[in-house]
Amino acid sequence: MTENNLKPTIVVHSHGMKFDAAWMDIVKEKTGHLDRFGNNIVEIKVDFAHNNNPRQNDYAWTCVISAFIQGRMMKATGQASDEKRAFEFARETMESNLRRAARRHRYSRHGRKATQKVSKTLED
């Protein structure tokens, strides 16, 4: 969760189709766990789209997850033959991107020398 204990707003869009309430709850629950890296996510949007072209049946479902973080936005896309696998591909990509961004922020703002200086002042 974030430092100020606010949960991000989760919005699920499905273009031209209806999903049942159980699937929507699963999507909201799994995307709610993306905030565990401390990136201060404000809003998460999940977009589902279906392509009816029979020649592209392997990539019929597209899921796009957009995370609005203070001052920037991150996107992850997943494509598969069904909506569940497309969502899982997009969620895994977003999770790795958020983990990488948190690591980058932590090391650039609070590098090894900065943590050593803080620990020395706390010991004194």
Order of alpha helices (4+ residues) and beta strands (2+ residues): beta-alpha-beta-beta-beta-alpha-alpha
